[in-house]
Amino acid sequence: MKIIYSGRPAELLPKERTKLEGKLAKVAKIIEKRGEKEVHIILSQERHLHHVEITLWVYDHAMVGVGSDGDLASAMSAA
């Protein structure tokens, strides 16, 4: 699974990055039947609120998860 990060705080801490990629690996086991997939992760921050948007194309349909929280790790889990 190819993961592309973009957004304002594009760099995550190694611990947060490993946790997020571990969760995406679980999803990849289910959907990677027809080749490698790309995941786009968009990070943004508005004052004290972190927004995370995860977009994944599965069988020619876009799956989008959006999460917002004051804590970046909680926002990633929600998305």
FIDO-670333 format. One record per atom (N, C-alpha, C): x, z, y; residue in three letters. Coordinates in steps of 0.1 Angstrom, whole numbers, padded with zeros to 4 digits, always signed. Example, Ala and Ser with C-alpha at 12.3 -4.5 7.8 and 13.67 -1.06 7.14 Angstrom:
BEGIN
+0132+0078-0057ALA
+0123+0078-0045ALA
+0132+0078-0033ALA
+0128+0071-0022SER
+0137+0071-0011SER
+0129+0079+0000SER
This chain:
BEGIN
+0008+0000-0012MET
+0000+0000+0000MET
+0009+0000+0012MET
+0006-0009+0021LYS
+0014-0011+0034LYS
+0007-0003+0045LYS
+0013+0006+0051ILE
+0007+0015+0061ILE
+0013+0011+0075ILE
+0004+0008+0085ILE
+0009+0004+0098ILE
+0003+0015+0108ILE
+0012+0021+0115TYR
+0009+0031+0125TYR
+0009+0025+0139TYR
+0000+0029+0147SER
+0000+0025+0161SER
-0008+0035+0169SER
-0006+0034+0182GLY
-0013+0044+0191GLY
-0003+0051+0200GLY
-0008+0060+0207ARG
+0000+0068+0217ARG
+0010+0076+0211ARG
+0007+0087+0203PRO
+0018+0094+0196PRO
+0020+0087+0182PRO
+0027+0076+0182ALA
+0028+0068+0170ALA
+0037+0075+0160ALA
+0045+0084+0164GLU
+0054+0091+0155GLU
+0048+0104+0150GLU
+0046+0106+0137LEU
+0041+0118+0132LEU
+0053+0126+0126LEU
+0050+0139+0125LEU
+0060+0148+0118LEU
+0061+0144+0104LEU
+0073+0145+0098PRO
+0074+0141+0084PRO
+0064+0148+0074PRO
+0061+0161+0077LYS
+0052+0168+0069LYS
+0038+0162+0070LYS
+0034+0159+0082GLU
+0020+0153+0084GLU
+0020+0139+0078GLU
+0030+0131+0079ARG
+0031+0118+0074ARG
+0030+0118+0059ARG
+0037+0127+0052THR
+0037+0128+0038THR
+0023+0132+0033THR
+0016+0141+0040LYS
+0003+0146+0036LYS
-0007+0134+0037LYS
-0006+0127+0048LEU
-0016+0116+0050LEU
-0013+0105+0040LEU
-0001+0101+0037GLU
+0002+0091+0027GLU
-0001+0095+0013GLU
-0001+0108+0010GLY
-0005+0113-0003GLY
-0020+0111-0005GLY
-0028+0114+0006LYS
-0042+0112+0005LYS
-0046+0097+0004LYS
-0039+0089+0011LEU
-0041+0074+0010LEU
-0037+0069-0004LEU
-0027+0075-0010ALA
-0023+0071-0024ALA
-0034+0073-0034ALA
-0042+0083-0032LYS
-0053+0086-0041LYS
-0064+0075-0040LYS
-0066+0071-0027VAL
-0076+0060-0025VAL
-0070+0047-0030VAL
-0057+0045-0029ALA
-0051+0032-0034ALA
-0052+0030-0049ALA
-0053+0041-0056LYS
-0054+0040-0071LYS
-0068+0033-0074LYS
-0078+0035-0066ILE
-0091+0030-0069ILE
-0092+0015-0064ILE
-0087+0012-0053ILE
-0089-0001-0047ILE
-0079-0011-0049ILE
-0067-0008-0054GLU
-0056-0018-0055GLU
-0057-0025-0068GLU
-0068-0031-0071LYS
-0070-0039-0083LYS
-0066-0054-0081LYS
-0068-0058-0068ARG
-0065-0072-0065ARG
-0054-0074-0055ARG
-0043-0068-0058GLY
-0031-0069-0049GLY
-0029-0058-0039GLY
-0019-0059-0031GLU
-0015-0049-0022GLU
-0024-0049-0010GLU
-0028-0038-0005LYS
-0037-0036+0007LYS
-0029-0031+0019LYS
-0034-0034+0031GLU
-0029-0029+0043GLU
-0038-0018+0049GLU
-0032-0008+0054VAL
-0040+0003+0061VAL
-0035+0003+0075VAL
-0044+0003+0085HIS
-0040+0005+0099HIS
-0045+0018+0104HIS
-0035+0026+0109ILE
-0039+0040+0114ILE
-0036+0040+0129ILE
-0046+0043+0136ILE
-0045+0043+0151ILE
-0047+0057+0155ILE
-0036+0062+0162LEU
-0036+0076+0167LEU
-0038+0076+0182LEU
-0046+0085+0188SER
-0047+0086+0202SER
-0050+0100+0205SER
-0047+0104+0218GLN
-0049+0117+0222GLN
-0055+0117+0236GLN
-0065+0125+0238GLU
-0072+0126+0250GLU
-0073+0141+0254GLU
-0065+0145+0263ARG
-0063+0159+0267ARG
-0059+0167+0255ARG
-0067+0176+0250HIS
-0064+0184+0238HIS
-0071+0179+0225HIS
-0077+0167+0226LEU
-0084+0162+0214LEU
-0076+0150+0208LEU
-0074+0151+0195HIS
-0067+0140+0188HIS
-0078+0132+0181HIS
-0076+0119+0182HIS
-0085+0109+0176HIS
-0076+0101+0166HIS
-0082+0099+0154VAL
-0075+0092+0143VAL
-0085+0082+0137VAL
-0081+0069+0137GLU
-0090+0059+0131GLU
-0082+0052+0120GLU
-0087+0052+0108ILE
-0081+0045+0096ILE
-0089+0034+0092ILE
-0083+0022+0092THR
-0090+0009+0088THR
-0084+0004+0076THR
-0092+0000+0066LEU
-0088-0005+0053LEU
-0097-0016+0049LEU
-0091-0027+0045TRP
-0099-0038+0040TRP
-0100-0038+0025TRP
-0113-0037+0020VAL
-0115-0037+0005VAL
-0125-0047+0002VAL
-0122-0057-0007TYR
-0131-0067-0012TYR
-0137-0074+0000TYR
-0129-0078+0010ASP
-0134-0086+0022ASP
-0143-0078+0031ASP
-0143-0065+0030HIS
-0151-0056+0039HIS
-0142-0046+0045HIS
-0144-0042+0057ALA
-0136-0032+0064ALA
-0142-0018+0062ALA
-0134-0009+0057MET
-0138+0005+0056MET
-0131+0012+0068MET
-0138+0019+0076VAL
-0133+0026+0088VAL
-0136+0040+0087VAL
-0126+0049+0088GLY
-0128+0063+0089GLY
-0123+0068+0103GLY
-0131+0076+0109VAL
-0128+0081+0123VAL
-0129+0096+0123VAL
-0119+0103+0128GLY
-0119+0117+0129GLY
-0114+0122+0142GLY
-0120+0132+0148SER
-0115+0138+0161SER
-0115+0153+0159SER
-0104+0159+0164ASP
-0103+0174+0164ASP
-0092+0178+0173ASP
-0091+0191+0176GLY
-0081+0196+0184GLY
-0067+0197+0177GLY
-0068+0197+0164ASP
-0056+0197+0156ASP
-0054+0184+0149ASP
-0042+0178+0150LEU
-0040+0165+0145LEU
-0042+0164+0130LEU
-0038+0174+0122ALA
-0039+0174+0108ALA
-0054+0174+0104ALA
-0062+0182+0111SER
-0077+0182+0108SER
-0083+0169+0111SER
-0079+0163+0122ALA
-0084+0149+0126ALA
-0081+0139+0115ALA
-0068+0140+0110MET
-0065+0130+0099MET
-0073+0133+0086MET
-0075+0145+0083SER
-0083+0148+0071SER
-0098+0144+0073SER
-0103+0145+0085ALA
-0117+0141+0087ALA
-0118+0126+0086ALA
-0108+0119+0091ALA
-0108+0104+0090ALA
-0107+0099+0076ALA
